[in-house]
Structure formats: C-alpha cells, structure tokens
Amino acid sequence: MQQGIEQGYSLTEIRDYIDDTYSRFGVKPTPAPYPPEETP
C-alpha cells in the first residue's frame, strides 16, 4: 500500500465515487474551479 492512500482507495475508485456523487445530485462532473453547488 502506498503512503498517503491510507484508506486503500485507488484513483479509479475515487473517480467512480465522485462521478456517482455528482450523478446523485444531477450535476455533471466538470473541471470547474468552484464547488458544484455554486455552478450556474
């Protein structure tokens, strides 16, 4: 296990989790410089 990844999550799992979270709120994940709740 690599240092800094104490939970053992892989980057792919993290991206999938983020995509699922965005989808749950009906917001499409984009590389925006502000939080999704502030997206116009």
PDBQT receptor file of N, H, CA, C and O in Angstrom, charges set to zero:
ATOM      1  N   MET A   1       0.854  -1.203   0.000  1.00  0.00    +0.000 N 
ATOM      2  CA  MET A   1       0.000   0.000   0.000  1.00  0.00    +0.000 C 
ATOM      3  C   MET A   1       0.888   1.251   0.000  1.00  0.00    +0.000 C 
ATOM      4  O   MET A   1       1.871   1.313   0.738  1.00  0.00    +0.000 OA
ATOM      5  N   GLN A   2       0.551   2.219  -0.805  1.00  0.00    +0.000 N 
ATOM      6  H   GLN A   2      -0.247   2.168  -1.404  1.00  0.00    +0.000 HD
ATOM      7  CA  GLN A   2       1.359   3.420  -0.926  1.00  0.00    +0.000 C 
ATOM      8  C   GLN A   2       1.074   4.381   0.222  1.00  0.00    +0.000 C 
ATOM      9  O   GLN A   2      -0.029   4.397   0.768  1.00  0.00    +0.000 OA
ATOM     10  N   GLN A   3       2.063   5.172   0.580  1.00  0.00    +0.000 N 
ATOM     11  H   GLN A   3       2.959   5.158   0.136  1.00  0.00    +0.000 HD
ATOM     12  CA  GLN A   3       1.853   6.170   1.621  1.00  0.00    +0.000 C 
ATOM     13  C   GLN A   3       0.916   7.255   1.106  1.00  0.00    +0.000 C 
ATOM     14  O   GLN A   3       0.972   7.615  -0.070  1.00  0.00    +0.000 OA
ATOM     15  N   GLY A   4       0.066   7.773   1.968  1.00  0.00    +0.000 N 
ATOM     16  H   GLY A   4       0.021   7.480   2.923  1.00  0.00    +0.000 HD
ATOM     17  CA  GLY A   4      -0.856   8.830   1.578  1.00  0.00    +0.000 C 
ATOM     18  C   GLY A   4      -2.189   8.277   1.118  1.00  0.00    +0.000 C 
ATOM     19  O   GLY A   4      -3.157   9.021   0.961  1.00  0.00    +0.000 OA
ATOM     20  N   ILE A   5      -2.241   6.946   0.898  1.00  0.00    +0.000 N 
ATOM     21  H   ILE A   5      -1.454   6.342   1.025  1.00  0.00    +0.000 HD
ATOM     22  CA  ILE A   5      -3.515   6.331   0.494  1.00  0.00    +0.000 C 
ATOM     23  C   ILE A   5      -3.888   5.347   1.601  1.00  0.00    +0.000 C 
ATOM     24  O   ILE A   5      -3.975   4.141   1.373  1.00  0.00    +0.000 OA
ATOM     25  N   GLU A   6      -4.103   5.876   2.787  1.00  0.00    +0.000 N 
ATOM     26  H   GLU A   6      -4.032   6.856   2.972  1.00  0.00    +0.000 HD
ATOM     27  CA  GLU A   6      -4.301   5.038   3.964  1.00  0.00    +0.000 C 
ATOM     28  C   GLU A   6      -5.596   4.252   3.887  1.00  0.00    +0.000 C 
ATOM     29  O   GLU A   6      -5.696   3.159   4.445  1.00  0.00    +0.000 OA
ATOM     30  N   GLN A   7      -6.596   4.804   3.193  1.00  0.00    +0.000 N 
ATOM     31  H   GLN A   7      -6.515   5.692   2.739  1.00  0.00    +0.000 HD
ATOM     32  CA  GLN A   7      -7.867   4.102   3.084  1.00  0.00    +0.000 C 
ATOM     33  C   GLN A   7      -7.784   2.981   2.061  1.00  0.00    +0.000 C 
ATOM     34  O   GLN A   7      -8.640   2.097   2.039  1.00  0.00    +0.000 OA
ATOM     35  N   GLY A   8      -6.753   3.008   1.208  1.00  0.00    +0.000 N 
ATOM     36  H   GLY A   8      -6.058   3.726   1.225  1.00  0.00    +0.000 HD
ATOM     37  CA  GLY A   8      -6.594   1.951   0.229  1.00  0.00    +0.000 C 
ATOM     38  C   GLY A   8      -7.436   2.160  -1.012  1.00  0.00    +0.000 C 
ATOM     39  O   GLY A   8      -7.686   1.215  -1.760  1.00  0.00    +0.000 OA
ATOM     40  N   TYR A   9      -7.880   3.398  -1.242  1.00  0.00    +0.000 N 
ATOM     41  H   TYR A   9      -7.677   4.166  -0.634  1.00  0.00    +0.000 HD
ATOM     42  CA  TYR A   9      -8.667   3.675  -2.444  1.00  0.00    +0.000 C 
ATOM     43  C   TYR A   9      -7.732   3.861  -3.636  1.00  0.00    +0.000 C 
ATOM     44  O   TYR A   9      -6.657   4.446  -3.504  1.00  0.00    +0.000 OA
ATOM     45  N   SER A  10      -8.141   3.367  -4.782  1.00  0.00    +0.000 N 
ATOM     46  H   SER A  10      -9.015   2.892  -4.890  1.00  0.00    +0.000 HD
ATOM     47  CA  SER A  10      -7.384   3.622  -6.000  1.00  0.00    +0.000 C 
ATOM     48  C   SER A  10      -7.944   4.877  -6.657  1.00  0.00    +0.000 C 
ATOM     49  O   SER A  10      -9.057   5.302  -6.344  1.00  0.00    +0.000 OA
ATOM     50  N   LEU A  11      -7.176   5.469  -7.566  1.00  0.00    +0.000 N 
ATOM     51  H   LEU A  11      -6.273   5.124  -7.820  1.00  0.00    +0.000 HD
ATOM     52  CA  LEU A  11      -7.649   6.680  -8.237  1.00  0.00    +0.000 C 
ATOM     53  C   LEU A  11      -8.915   6.393  -9.017  1.00  0.00    +0.000 C 
ATOM     54  O   LEU A  11      -9.804   7.241  -9.090  1.00  0.00    +0.000 OA
ATOM     55  N   THR A  12      -9.008   5.210  -9.600  1.00  0.00    +0.000 N 
ATOM     56  H   THR A  12      -8.286   4.521  -9.540  1.00  0.00    +0.000 HD
ATOM     57  CA  THR A  12     -10.204   4.850 -10.368  1.00  0.00    +0.000 C 
ATOM     58  C   THR A  12     -11.413   4.780  -9.454  1.00  0.00    +0.000 C 
ATOM     59  O   THR A  12     -12.489   5.259  -9.812  1.00  0.00    +0.000 OA
ATOM     60  N   GLU A  13     -11.245   4.184  -8.267  1.00  0.00    +0.000 N 
ATOM     61  H   GLU A  13     -10.371   3.796  -7.977  1.00  0.00    +0.000 HD
ATOM     62  CA  GLU A  13     -12.366   4.076  -7.324  1.00  0.00    +0.000 C 
ATOM     63  C   GLU A  13     -12.803   5.458  -6.863  1.00  0.00    +0.000 C 
ATOM     64  O   GLU A  13     -13.996   5.714  -6.700  1.00  0.00    +0.000 OA
ATOM     65  N   ILE A  14     -11.843   6.344  -6.654  1.00  0.00    +0.000 N 
ATOM     66  H   ILE A  14     -10.874   6.136  -6.786  1.00  0.00    +0.000 HD
ATOM     67  CA  ILE A  14     -12.167   7.705  -6.224  1.00  0.00    +0.000 C 
ATOM     68  C   ILE A  14     -12.932   8.434  -7.320  1.00  0.00    +0.000 C 
ATOM     69  O   ILE A  14     -13.917   9.120  -7.046  1.00  0.00    +0.000 OA
ATOM     70  N   ARG A  15     -12.476   8.283  -8.568  1.00  0.00    +0.000 N 
ATOM     71  H   ARG A  15     -11.677   7.726  -8.791  1.00  0.00    +0.000 HD
ATOM     72  CA  ARG A  15     -13.165   8.948  -9.683  1.00  0.00    +0.000 C 
ATOM     73  C   ARG A  15     -14.577   8.400  -9.831  1.00  0.00    +0.000 C 
ATOM     74  O   ARG A  15     -15.516   9.160 -10.071  1.00  0.00    +0.000 OA
ATOM     75  N   ASP A  16     -14.734   7.093  -9.690  1.00  0.00    +0.000 N 
ATOM     76  H   ASP A  16     -13.972   6.476  -9.495  1.00  0.00    +0.000 HD
ATOM     77  CA  ASP A  16     -16.065   6.488  -9.797  1.00  0.00    +0.000 C 
ATOM     78  C   ASP A  16     -16.968   7.006  -8.683  1.00  0.00    +0.000 C 
ATOM     79  O   ASP A  16     -18.147   7.282  -8.905  1.00  0.00    +0.000 OA
ATOM     80  N   TYR A  17     -16.399   7.135  -7.473  1.00  0.00    +0.000 N 
ATOM     81  H   TYR A  17     -15.442   6.911  -7.293  1.00  0.00    +0.000 HD
ATOM     82  CA  TYR A  17     -17.184   7.629  -6.347  1.00  0.00    +0.000 C 
ATOM     83  C   TYR A  17     -17.621   9.072  -6.589  1.00  0.00    +0.000 C 
ATOM     84  O   TYR A  17     -18.761   9.439  -6.302  1.00  0.00    +0.000 OA
ATOM     85  N   ILE A  18     -16.710   9.884  -7.118  1.00  0.00    +0.000 N 
ATOM     86  H   ILE A  18     -15.785   9.586  -7.351  1.00  0.00    +0.000 HD
ATOM     87  CA  ILE A  18     -17.040  11.284  -7.411  1.00  0.00    +0.000 C 
ATOM     88  C   ILE A  18     -18.109  11.351  -8.490  1.00  0.00    +0.000 C 
ATOM     89  O   ILE A  18     -19.052  12.135  -8.379  1.00  0.00    +0.000 OA
ATOM     90  N   ASP A  19     -17.972  10.528  -9.545  1.00  0.00    +0.000 N 
ATOM     91  H   ASP A  19     -17.206   9.891  -9.635  1.00  0.00    +0.000 HD
ATOM     92  CA  ASP A  19     -18.972  10.523 -10.620  1.00  0.00    +0.000 C 
ATOM     93  C   ASP A  19     -20.334  10.122 -10.069  1.00  0.00    +0.000 C 
ATOM     94  O   ASP A  19     -21.352  10.713 -10.427  1.00  0.00    +0.000 OA
ATOM     95  N   ASP A  20     -20.353   9.114  -9.196  1.00  0.00    +0.000 N 
ATOM     96  H   ASP A  20     -19.525   8.634  -8.904  1.00  0.00    +0.000 HD
ATOM     97  CA  ASP A  20     -21.620   8.667  -8.610  1.00  0.00    +0.000 C 
ATOM     98  C   ASP A  20     -22.228   9.771  -7.749  1.00  0.00    +0.000 C 
ATOM     99  O   ASP A  20     -23.441   9.975  -7.757  1.00  0.00    +0.000 OA
ATOM    100  N   THR A  21     -21.378  10.482  -7.006  1.00  0.00    +0.000 N 
ATOM    101  H   THR A  21     -20.392  10.316  -7.000  1.00  0.00    +0.000 HD
ATOM    102  CA  THR A  21     -21.865  11.554  -6.142  1.00  0.00    +0.000 C 
ATOM    103  C   THR A  21     -22.466  12.683  -6.973  1.00  0.00    +0.000 C 
ATOM    104  O   THR A  21     -23.539  13.192  -6.650  1.00  0.00    +0.000 OA
ATOM    105  N   TYR A  22     -21.776  13.071  -8.038  1.00  0.00    +0.000 N 
ATOM    106  H   TYR A  22     -20.904  12.657  -8.300  1.00  0.00    +0.000 HD
ATOM    107  CA  TYR A  22     -22.300  14.119  -8.922  1.00  0.00    +0.000 C 
ATOM    108  C   TYR A  22     -23.606  13.678  -9.550  1.00  0.00    +0.000 C 
ATOM    109  O   TYR A  22     -24.564  14.448  -9.613  1.00  0.00    +0.000 OA
ATOM    110  N   SER A  23     -23.645  12.426 -10.020  1.00  0.00    +0.000 N 
ATOM    111  H   SER A  23     -22.866  11.800  -9.969  1.00  0.00    +0.000 HD
ATOM    112  CA  SER A  23     -24.855  11.916 -10.675  1.00  0.00    +0.000 C 
ATOM    113  C   SER A  23     -26.026  11.915  -9.698  1.00  0.00    +0.000 C 
ATOM    114  O   SER A  23     -27.169  12.154 -10.087  1.00  0.00    +0.000 OA
ATOM    115  N   ARG A  24     -25.731  11.644  -8.425  1.00  0.00    +0.000 N 
ATOM    116  H   ARG A  24     -24.802  11.450  -8.109  1.00  0.00    +0.000 HD
ATOM    117  CA  ARG A  24     -26.781  11.584  -7.415  1.00  0.00    +0.000 C 
ATOM    118  C   ARG A  24     -27.465  12.949  -7.269  1.00  0.00    +0.000 C 
ATOM    119  O   ARG A  24     -28.663  13.027  -6.996  1.00  0.00    +0.000 OA
ATOM    120  N   PHE A  25     -26.688  14.020  -7.454  1.00  0.00    +0.000 N 
ATOM    121  H   PHE A  25     -25.715  13.957  -7.676  1.00  0.00    +0.000 HD
ATOM    122  CA  PHE A  25     -27.250  15.369  -7.340  1.00  0.00    +0.000 C 
ATOM    123  C   PHE A  25     -27.666  15.919  -8.700  1.00  0.00    +0.000 C 
ATOM    124  O   PHE A  25     -28.121  17.058  -8.801  1.00  0.00    +0.000 OA
ATOM    125  N   GLY A  26     -27.511  15.106  -9.747  1.00  0.00    +0.000 N 
ATOM    126  H   GLY A  26     -27.141  14.181  -9.665  1.00  0.00    +0.000 HD
ATOM    127  CA  GLY A  26     -27.931  15.529 -11.082  1.00  0.00    +0.000 C 
ATOM    128  C   GLY A  26     -26.997  16.557 -11.693  1.00  0.00    +0.000 C 
ATOM    129  O   GLY A  26     -27.391  17.308 -12.585  1.00  0.00    +0.000 OA
ATOM    130  N   VAL A  27     -25.757  16.592 -11.214  1.00  0.00    +0.000 N 
ATOM    131  H   VAL A  27     -25.437  15.982 -10.489  1.00  0.00    +0.000 HD
ATOM    132  CA  VAL A  27     -24.786  17.545 -11.751  1.00  0.00    +0.000 C 
ATOM    133  C   VAL A  27     -23.704  16.778 -12.495  1.00  0.00    +0.000 C 
ATOM    134  O   VAL A  27     -23.153  15.810 -11.971  1.00  0.00    +0.000 OA
ATOM    135  N   LYS A  28     -23.402  17.203 -13.704  1.00  0.00    +0.000 N 
ATOM    136  H   LYS A  28     -23.849  17.989 -14.130  1.00  0.00    +0.000 HD
ATOM    137  CA  LYS A  28     -22.364  16.520 -14.487  1.00  0.00    +0.000 C 
ATOM    138  C   LYS A  28     -20.988  16.978 -14.023  1.00  0.00    +0.000 C 
ATOM    139  O   LYS A  28     -20.721  18.180 -13.996  1.00  0.00    +0.000 OA
ATOM    140  N   PRO A  29     -20.111  16.051 -13.658  1.00  0.00    +0.000 N 
ATOM    141  CA  PRO A  29     -18.775  16.407 -13.175  1.00  0.00    +0.000 C 
ATOM    142  C   PRO A  29     -17.970  17.137 -14.249  1.00  0.00    +0.000 C 
ATOM    143  O   PRO A  29     -17.784  16.621 -15.351  1.00  0.00    +0.000 OA
ATOM    144  N   THR A  30     -17.503  18.321 -13.926  1.00  0.00    +0.000 N 
ATOM    145  H   THR A  30     -17.654  18.740 -13.031  1.00  0.00    +0.000 HD
ATOM    146  CA  THR A  30     -16.684  19.094 -14.851  1.00  0.00    +0.000 C 
ATOM    147  C   THR A  30     -15.509  19.682 -14.074  1.00  0.00    +0.000 C 
ATOM    148  O   THR A  30     -15.621  19.897 -12.867  1.00  0.00    +0.000 OA
ATOM    149  N   PRO A  31     -14.392  19.946 -14.737  1.00  0.00    +0.000 N 
ATOM    150  CA  PRO A  31     -13.229  20.535 -14.064  1.00  0.00    +0.000 C 
ATOM    151  C   PRO A  31     -13.454  22.008 -13.753  1.00  0.00    +0.000 C 
ATOM    152  O   PRO A  31     -12.702  22.870 -14.209  1.00  0.00    +0.000 OA
ATOM    153  N   ALA A  32     -14.492  22.289 -12.976  1.00  0.00    +0.000 N 
ATOM    154  H   ALA A  32     -15.103  21.589 -12.606  1.00  0.00    +0.000 HD
ATOM    155  CA  ALA A  32     -14.819  23.675 -12.656  1.00  0.00    +0.000 C 
ATOM    156  C   ALA A  32     -13.986  24.148 -11.461  1.00  0.00    +0.000 C 
ATOM    157  O   ALA A  32     -13.698  23.356 -10.563  1.00  0.00    +0.000 OA
ATOM    158  N   PRO A  33     -13.596  25.427 -11.437  1.00  0.00    +0.000 N 
ATOM    159  CA  PRO A  33     -12.774  25.967 -10.353  1.00  0.00    +0.000 C 
ATOM    160  C   PRO A  33     -13.588  26.297  -9.105  1.00  0.00    +0.000 C 
ATOM    161  O   PRO A  33     -13.055  26.851  -8.144  1.00  0.00    +0.000 OA
ATOM    162  N   TYR A  34     -14.895  25.954  -9.118  1.00  0.00    +0.000 N 
ATOM    163  H   TYR A  34     -15.328  25.504  -9.899  1.00  0.00    +0.000 HD
ATOM    164  CA  TYR A  34     -15.730  26.245  -7.955  1.00  0.00    +0.000 C 
ATOM    165  C   TYR A  34     -16.573  25.026  -7.617  1.00  0.00    +0.000 C 
ATOM    166  O   TYR A  34     -16.782  24.163  -8.470  1.00  0.00    +0.000 OA
ATOM    167  N   PRO A  35     -17.063  24.945  -6.376  1.00  0.00    +0.000 N 
ATOM    168  CA  PRO A  35     -17.862  23.795  -5.938  1.00  0.00    +0.000 C 
ATOM    169  C   PRO A  35     -19.110  23.626  -6.799  1.00  0.00    +0.000 C 
ATOM    170  O   PRO A  35     -19.619  24.608  -7.340  1.00  0.00    +0.000 OA
ATOM    171  N   PRO A  36     -19.614  22.392  -6.937  1.00  0.00    +0.000 N 
ATOM    172  CA  PRO A  36     -20.774  22.114  -7.787  1.00  0.00    +0.000 C 
ATOM    173  C   PRO A  36     -22.023  22.874  -7.352  1.00  0.00    +0.000 C 
ATOM    174  O   PRO A  36     -22.859  23.206  -8.192  1.00  0.00    +0.000 OA
ATOM    175  N   GLU A  37     -22.168  23.156  -6.061  1.00  0.00    +0.000 N 
ATOM    176  H   GLU A  37     -21.488  22.887  -5.379  1.00  0.00    +0.000 HD
ATOM    177  CA  GLU A  37     -23.369  23.853  -5.599  1.00  0.00    +0.000 C 
ATOM    178  C   GLU A  37     -23.372  25.310  -6.067  1.00  0.00    +0.000 C 
ATOM    179  O   GLU A  37     -24.410  25.971  -6.039  1.00  0.00    +0.000 OA
ATOM    180  N   GLU A  38     -22.202  25.812  -6.501  1.00  0.00    +0.000 N 
ATOM    181  H   GLU A  38     -21.359  25.275  -6.524  1.00  0.00    +0.000 HD
ATOM    182  CA  GLU A  38     -22.134  27.194  -6.974  1.00  0.00    +0.000 C 
ATOM    183  C   GLU A  38     -22.184  27.264  -8.495  1.00  0.00    +0.000 C 
ATOM    184  O   GLU A  38     -22.073  28.342  -9.079  1.00  0.00    +0.000 OA
ATOM    185  N   THR A  39     -22.356  26.089  -9.142  1.00  0.00    +0.000 N 
ATOM    186  H   THR A  39     -22.447  25.214  -8.668  1.00  0.00    +0.000 HD
ATOM    187  CA  THR A  39     -22.394  26.067 -10.603  1.00  0.00    +0.000 C 
ATOM    188  C   THR A  39     -23.680  26.714 -11.110  1.00  0.00    +0.000 C 
ATOM    189  O   THR A  39     -24.766  26.347 -10.660  1.00  0.00    +0.000 OA
ATOM    190  N   PRO A  40     -23.583  27.659 -12.027  1.00  0.00    +0.000 N 
ATOM    191  CA  PRO A  40     -24.773  28.341 -12.558  1.00  0.00    +0.000 C 
ATOM    192  C   PRO A  40     -25.661  27.385 -13.351  1.00  0.00    +0.000 C 
ATOM    193  O   PRO A  40     -26.702  27.793 -13.867  1.00  0.00    +0.000 OA
TER     194      PRO A  40
